[in-house]
Amino acid sequence: MRTPSSVFAAEHREIIDAFEDFVRRELAPLAAELPPEADIVPAELHDYVRTRSARLGFYAGDYPEELGGAGMPVAAIVHLHHAAGRSGCRLAPLALTGSDGPSPILRNGDREQVKRYLEPLVRGEATRCLALTEPATGSDAFALATTARQDPATEEWVLDGRKTFVSHADRADFAIVIARVGDHGPTAFVVAKGTPGMRIGQRYVGMSGEPVFELLLDGVRLPADAVIGGVGAAMADTIDSLSRGRIMIAAMCTGIAEYALELGVEHARRRVAFGEPIGAFQHVQEHLVTSAADVETAKLLTFGSARLVDEGVTSPENAALAKLTASETAVRVVDRAMQVHGGAGWLRGHPLERLYRQVRVMTIIDGTSEIQKVIIARALGLG
């Protein structure tokens, strides 16, 4: 079936085809070797996916060509995230973790920060993490307890605090830490791996078995030039990063939902009950037809939001609409597909069982559905 949103992919078809071929030929066989009960992707496999994807130009595809990136528009990157979700391969999203929105260093960093941190990132030789969320604040991301003060004797910055739900903190070569500086607004700092006073705390098993961590900062001393973009300049920058990230999450969700729908349709055609395929029964058709409509609505909204970014429109409400719609859609579509499969769908090792665990967190990370509704309501002048 040629869907309306497939038109958006036409101009990026070559890139999408190359990525899908990479996932099918290289990543899917590697993922198949992982036992279903293995929640954590081994570090060496993680590194292989990153470096191989960087060599092919996918890993940090939205970075400019002068830094070694592919200079892809956001619309193309969004299609890659959709393709990763639609592939059903648990390794595919790891191939794109460098392209989840331009780094604050790219937008506001100085030349030395770009050279030291971003050039290795684009080459797949380094990884990063963003330390924003704190245990006591959650969705109120800028109610920061983590503080930074400048030592008047040395002009060094001293950071103290505790961050949580930090993805890739154990493997990151540098962290972008958002902290409060006196009465100023949020400020971004770049902290290199191994800096005294920064250590990994509690580990939690997060989305798709990928762990997330606490990041503990105890008297971390940084040089004066560790600030990204100036004191108090991180709020707008971080909001923009979150908005880009929300569109990428939305794209991944549309891919996962489309994959789940395909699983449901295939099962409905093949499974026979009472002498005929269960897809002939109206209640099964209702699940799948409703899902098809929901998926296409989410795709149109997500891909349209990406095109607006390429046109210079980066409004938080557009990203919020895309993430809210796509993440909630993915949860419903996977749930319906599991219902169509019956008992087989929730058995450990079945693709839908894994997808069910994966998509549920999509309505939470990078701002819960409730937070997206707050953003949308404010854009409507309601708060």
N, C-alpha and C positions, 0 to 999 in steps of 0.2 A: 504494500500500500504506500503510495507516495503521499506523504503528509505535508501540510502547509509549511511547517517549520523546516522541512528538508531543503527548501529553497534557500534558506540562509547559508547552508553549507556549501553551495555551489562554488563560490569563489575561493574557498579554502579546501577544496576537495583533495588536492594533491598532498597537502600537509596531513590532512586527516587520514588519507589512505596509507601514507607512510607510517604514521603512528600506529594505526590498526594492524599493519603488517608486522611492525616491531613487537607489538603485544602478542599477536598470534604466533609468530615464529620463535620468539626468544623468551618472552616472559611467561606465557601460558604453560609451556613445558616445565619451567622451573617451579611455578606455583603448584603444578600437579604433583611434584615430588614432596611437597610439604604435607605431612599428615593432617587430617581434618582437626585433630585435637590440639595441634600446635598453634598456640595463640600468638607467639612472638616470631616475627621474621628474623632469622639470624643476621647478625651485624654484617658478616661478609657478603650475604646476599643483598642486603640493603645497600651496601657500598657499590656492589656490581651494578645494580639497577641504576643508581644515581650516575655513576661515571659513564656507563654505556649510553644512557639517555642524554647526558650532556654532550657526548661525542656526536650524537645524531641531531642535536639542536633542539631537543624537546624540553630538557630539564629546566632551563631558565629562558624559555623561548621568547618571553616578552621583554627581555633586556635588549638595549640598543646594540647594533652591530659593532660600534666602536669599542664596546666592552667584550666582544666575542659572542654576544647573544644573536638570536635570529631576527630580532626586531619585529616579531609577529604582532599584529593588532589584537586587541582584547577579544574581538569576535572569534578569531582563530583559536586563541588559548581556551576560550569557553568551549569550543567544539572538541578540543582535545580532552578536556575534563569530562565532557559528556561521553565521549568515546571510551574513556577509561572506565566510567561507571557502567556503561552498556556492555563492556567486554566480559564482565563477570570474573575478571582476573584480579585477585587480591593484590598482586604486585603492580598493576597498572597505575594506581594513584601515586605510588612512590616515585614513579618516573617523572612526575610533574610537580614535585614539592618545591622546586625552585621557582616556579612560575605562578605562585598563588597571589600575585600582586607585587608591584615594584617595592623594593625595600625603601624605608625612610632615608637610608644613606644615599640611594640613587637620587631622590628628590632634593634632599637638603644637606647631604654630607659634603665635606670638602674633598679636594682632589686626593689627598693622602688617604682618607677613609675609603674612598671609592677604589683606589688602587690596592690597598691592603686587604680589604674585606670582600669587595664585590667581584673583582676579576677572578679570584680563585673560586668563588661561588658559581659563576657562570660556567667555568671550566669543569665543574663537578668535583673540584678538589677540596671544597669546604662546604659546610652546612651551617645553618643559622637557627636560632629560635627566637621567639618573641615572648618576653616575660611581662605580661600586663595584668592578668587576673590575680586577685589576692583572696585568701581564705575568707575574710570577713566582709568582702564587698560583692563578689560574684558579678551579677549583671551591671551593677553600678561601678563600671570599670574605672572611672576617674576619681572615685572616693579613695584616694591612695593613702595607705599607711607607710609604704616604702618611701624613705626620705633620702635626699642627697644634700650635703652641705659642703661648702668649700673651705678647706683649711687655709686660713689667711697666711700662715707661715710658709706653706709650700705651693699654694694655689691648686693643690690636688683636690679632687672630689672624693667624698667619703659616703658610701652607700650602705644603708642598713634597711633590712626588710625581709619579707617572705612572699614569694610568688607561688602560684599553684596552677595545675593543669597546663604545664609547659610542655608542648610536644617537642620531641627530639632533643630535649635538654641534655641527655646523656651523650649524644653524638655531635652536638653543635660545636663548631669551632669558635663561634662568637654568639653572644646573646645581645639582643636589643632590649634594654631594661627601661621601663617607664617609671619614673619616680617623681616625688613632689619636692620642689625646691622652695622652702619658705612659703611666702604668699603668692609666688608665681604659679602659673599653670603647670600642667604635666610637662616633664622634660625627658627627652630620650637620651640614653647613654649606650655606647657600644662597649661591651665587656668581653675581652678575649678569654678563651678557654684557659684554665690554669691560673687565672688571676687570684692571688691569695685572698681568702675571705669569702669567695663564691664557691658553694658546693651543692651537690645534688642531695635532696632530702628524700621524702617518701616517694615510692614508685607505685603507680596505679596502672592496671591494664585498661586501656581505653579503647577507642574505635578500632574495629577489625583486629583486635589483639595488639595494636600498637600502644606501647606504654606512654603515659604522661607522668610528669614529675613535679615535685616541689623544687624550687630554686631558692636557696637560702643565701642571704647577703649579710655578712657580719663584718662591718668595718672594711668593706671593699674600697681600696684606694685606687683612684684612676687619675691619669694625667688631665690637665686642664682642657686638652683638645678632644676628650672623650665625648663631649656633648655633640649631639647631632642637631644641627640647625638652630642652635641657640637656646638659652634658658626660657622655659615656658612656651616653647614652640611646638610641642608634641601633640597637642589635642587635635588640631585640624589634620595634621599629618596622619595620626593614628586612626581618626575617623575615616579618612580616605582609604587607608590600608584595609580597615575592617570592611568598608563598602566593597572594595575590589574582591576581598576574600569571600564575602557573602555571595557575590555573583558566581564565583568559582564553586562554592559549595552547592549553590542552586543547580549549576550545570552538572556536577557529579550526581546530584539527586535525580535529575531528569534522566540521566543515563541508567542509573540503577533501577528507576521505576520502569523504564522501557524494557530493560532486560527482564525484570520480574513479570511484566505483562507478556513478553514472549514466552517465558516459561509456562505461564498460566494457559496461554492459547495452545501451545504445543501439547500440554497435558490434557486439555479439554478435547482436543481432536483425537488423541490416542487412547485415552482411558474409556473403557466401555462399561456401562452399567445398565441393567435391565434391557440388554440387547442392542443398545445404541451408544455412540459417543456421548459423553456427558455434556459436550458443547452444544448438543441439540436441546438441552433443557434450558428453559427460560431463565431460571434463577442463576445458572452458571453464566449465561450470556449477559445478564444484568451486571454481574461482577466485572466481566471483561470489557464490555462496551463502556461502562462508566469509567473504568480505568483508562481506556484509550482516550476518552475525551479529556480526562484530568491530565494525562501525560502531555497531550498536545497543547493544552492551555499553559501548562508550566513551561514547556519548551519555548513557545512563542514569547512569553513574558521574559524568560531568562535571556534568550538570544537577542531580543529587542533591547534589553537593558545593556547588554555588552556593546551593541552597536552605538548606543547613545554615549557610552564612555569614549569610544573611538571618535565620536563627533564633538567631544569636549564637555559632555554633560555627565557629571559624576555626582548626582544627588543621592544622599543616603536613603531617601524614601524609595527610589527606584530599586536600589539593591535590597532594601528591606522587603519590598513587594515580591521580588524574585525569590529571595530565600524563604520567606514565609510560605509562599505558594508551593514552591518546588519541594521543600523539605516535608511539609505536611502531606503533599501529594504522594511522595515516595513512601511514607509510612502507610498510607491507606492502600496504595497499589500493591505493595509487598504483602500486606495483611490479606487483601482479597485473593492474591495469587496463592497464598498459603491455604486459604479456605478452599479454593478450587482443588488443591492437591490433597486436602484432607490430612490424615495422619502422617503420610509420607513427607509432607512439607516441613514438619518440625523436627524430623530426625537429625541428629548430629551428623554433619557431613553433607547434608543436602544443601544446594546453593541458597534456597530460600531461608533456611535456618540461619545461615551466616548473614544474609542480607537483612533479615529481621533485626538482628542485633546491631548491625551497622547503621541502618537508617534511623533508628530511634534516637540516636544521639545527634543526628543532623538538625533536629528541631531545638537543640540546646546550645551546641558549640557556636562561637562567634556571635553570641546574642540569642537568647531564647525566642521562641515564637511570640511570647508576650512582649519582649523588648521590641521586636520588629513592629508589632501593632502600635506600641507607644510612638515609635518613629513616624509611622504612617499617620497616626492620629494628629501628631503635631504638625505634619505637613498639610493636613486638612484644616488646621487652625483650631483644633479641639483641645489643645493643652499647651 
